[in-house]
Amino acid sequence: MIRIDKGEAPNVLLTQGVDAAKELCSVYDKDQAAYHNGTKRLTFNDGIYGHQSVRDALDRSHHGKCAFCEVHIPKPYALAHVEHWRPKGSVTQEKGIKASTPGYYWLAYCWDNLLLACHFCNSSNKGVQFPLADPTRRASNHHQLVAAEAPMLLNPDAEDPSEHIEFVEEIPRGISPRGIATIKALGLDRLEHTPRDALIAKLRSDHDFIARNNADPHPELISEVARRREFYGQAGDPASPFSAMAAAFIARNPLPDPVIFPVD
Ligand SMILES: [Zn+2]
């Protein structure tokens, strides 16, 4: 996970989104008890939070990657990939605890609450979890302030995740209570994250190859070392997949200086 900057809210959220949120608040106020006991459910317009302009803005600011695990998400993005940081329809403190309704419905179309997330992080792991340091302070409707909450889940659009999560090879490790809670909620330390594992294996292989062949004057090896050195040099860039993990690996495994071979 790396810091991202989403920039300005797409217009559709400031116009249709604001109107739709007001409507949800009005509907909720007419029968509050029913929305809390689950006999009625609020409905959401995915044509607003999943509008093409919203997805394009998320795509640009996220470099096409999941906000949480940094996997590259294949296009076109499904609606499921537009993630509500505070869940819109129901919420739970952690997996295994029954979710309560109606969730953070008033933030369904709020730009600050939207991220791009992969299926692994969003659907398979996070779901409707939104852990708080003190769940008794959870805002249960739009009349209460979310500012009173202390979220345990990191928001890469609002803070630098590197202050909370570090990497040991391909495994993220929490270095603060919020880092630990975020890894747990998203399942980021689960071992079956195949693309992430493949990248760390490639970096390890490239590093060893370059170290072994750096001084070999064979022309094919010179070009192969250069090719792998270029990949290695870019793997920690924000636009690259799993860049937080790659940058940590590269910092621990620097390359030898390039050897300049004399030209005949
Ligand atoms: Zn992900």
Boltz pocket constraint, residues with backbone or C-beta under 6 A from the ligand:
constraints:
  - pocket:
      binder: B
      contacts: [[A, 66], [A, 67], [A, 68], [A, 69], [A, 70], [A, 71], [A, 117], [A, 118], [A, 119], [A, 120], [A, 121], [A, 122]]
      max_distance: 6.0
